[in-house]
Amino acid sequence: MKIGIIKEGKIPVDHRVPFTPSQIHHLQDLYEGKISFKVAPSPIRCFPDDAYVKTGAEVTDEMSDCDILMGVKEVQAQELIPEKTYFFFSHTMKKQVYNRELLQEILKKKIRLIDYEALMDEGGQRVVAFGRWAGIVGAYNGLWTYGKKSGLFDLKRAYTCFDKHELFKEFPKIDLPPIKIVVTGQGKVASGVLETLEAVGIKQVGATDFLQKYFDQPVFTQLEMSAYNQRKSDGGFDLQEFYDHPELYEGTFMPYTEVSDLLIAAAYWDPGAPKLFERQDVQSEDFNISVIADITCDIEGSIPTTLRASEITDPVYDISRSNFQEVPAFGEQNSISVMAIDNLPCELPRDSSEDFGKQLSEKVIPELFLPGSKLIKNATIAENGHLTDKFSYLGDYVNQTQTEGL
């Protein structure tokens, strides 16, 4: 089996890789004679070409003889090689309009597309993801934003740090007053958030104490969905019902907006579910949140202040409380500062690639040698010019023109 590691072509550039050089070396030893790698040369990759050459991998632009081609972000349509098997994050599963033409080209070229996001175990949990690193960097950026807004401390930007070790060396600079930080979510992204907050030394408290007590030190609380959603009919909560019928629920997050200074959003949000707050709520004198780190980055989704994604090189914009218009970062004393970078793991590409490649090595590579692997089959969006049964719901989306979808 010959696997090709393609060059990332999406703009803004992505420095991550599916496998590090050491992981390729390990896999070639582990599957001696059964697996080999080609690596497309790239000046932007977080690991240099020479490091891959030393593993015995062939560094070349010629990928036509590879059985499988693996990248991270979407492949440019014109770069797709017909009738090949590709692994990458296609961002088509939610009918994203901006990638409709990509999926159309995949079908036209009879490409077998396997989406990392759809690789799930029998319990429905993703087996490969960058979520932890989005959480680590997102929480750090939230604290960086608070430091900038308050003028109390100044940290390096995450993307200028070589790795997590250097990032965490910045923590002694953090000098927080007794603020309250509210964190939504309980998955891998939220675990990364907690990893950062705990490393900084911020104390975790329960939701009730968070709402009712004063603390003489900075604290944070982590909320599960039942803490800020309730059934409209009787105030109850059932997780499966909430997933299946979010329209039956209403939000109860407002008390947290009155006591929190910083919101770090790390919870998956369904468009049918209640928002955390509404636009008009930020005009209330009781709305205390001044910094929002929206790791989920759902545009005008659960957090109405997220009007757009921000960029690594320009991470923050402000929202005026009076008219809800975007203003320059830290441009008004009473504005809300929003950090909404949608590719946070890119700020620590070496660490996040190492973690991602480990997951691929352990969970996915063995499945490639299993005929009829359910894991691979269930993650296959397209094959032989057709959508698979599981993803047939994308039919109307893929058959629309770009203009019709706007």
Summary of the structure (lengths in Angstrom):
residues: 406
radius of gyration: 22.4
end to end distance: 41.4
largest distance: 67.7
contacts: 1279
relative contact order: 0.14
helix: 36%
strand: 17%
